Amino acid sequence: MRYSDELVRMAFTWASVDAPPGSSAFVLDLDLSWTPELASDLDAAREALRDLKIKEGRAFESLLQERLREQFDEIR
């Protein structure tokens, strides 16, 4: 997925994996990348990394449904 009007892309992988009987398990992988059109200085790269982290967090949060959030709470 490419973010509109940006140089950021996100690859999303969702897969089920073997789990013990009576439970389920899955892998959720979000890979974000930024490809600037021109060489960037260190400050621009740092800002891009902060932006990627925010986008990753928002994407992850948008995928979780309330029932799954409850499961995470049970693990704590």
N, C-alpha and C positions, 0 to 999 in steps of 0.2 A: 504494500500500500504506500502510495506517495502522498504526503501532506500537500494540500493545494498551495500554490505560490511559495513553496519552500524547497529547500534542498535536502529535506529529510525524508527518509523512507523507513518503513517498519515491516519486518517479516514476522509473521505470526504462525506458531506451530502449537497445535493442541492434539494430544495423543493419549489414548488410554494405555495403561500398562497392567501387568498381572498384579492382582491384589489377593490378600487372604480372603477366604470365604466370608461372606457377610459384609464385605467392605468394598470400596472402589478406590482406584488410584489413577492419577493422570499426570501428564506433564504439560505445563503451559510455558512456552518460551517466546519472549518478545525480544527481537533484535532490532535496534534502531541504528541508523547510520546517517551521517551528515557528509555531503560531498560539496564543498565550496567550489564556486566557479573559478575563483582566484586564490592564490596562496593567502593564508591568514596568519595574523600574528598570534602570539600566545594568549593575549587577552580575548581575542575573538574565539579562539578554540575553547577556552575556559567557559565563556558564555554559551557556546554551542553545546558543550557537555552538560551544563546546568539545564538548558532547554530540553535536551534529549532525556534527561532524568525525569523532568516534569512530565513530558509527553508519555514516557514509559509508565510512570505511576498512574496517570489518568487513564491510559489504555487498560492497564491491569484492573483498576477499580471499576471501570465500565463493564468488564467481563464478569465480575462476581455478582451472583444473585444472592438475595437475602439468605436462602437456605444454605448456600455454601459458606457464607460469612458465619452462620451459626456453627457449622462444622469446625471452622478455624477457632472459634471461641472455645469449643470443647477441648481442643488440643492444648490450649494454654494452661 
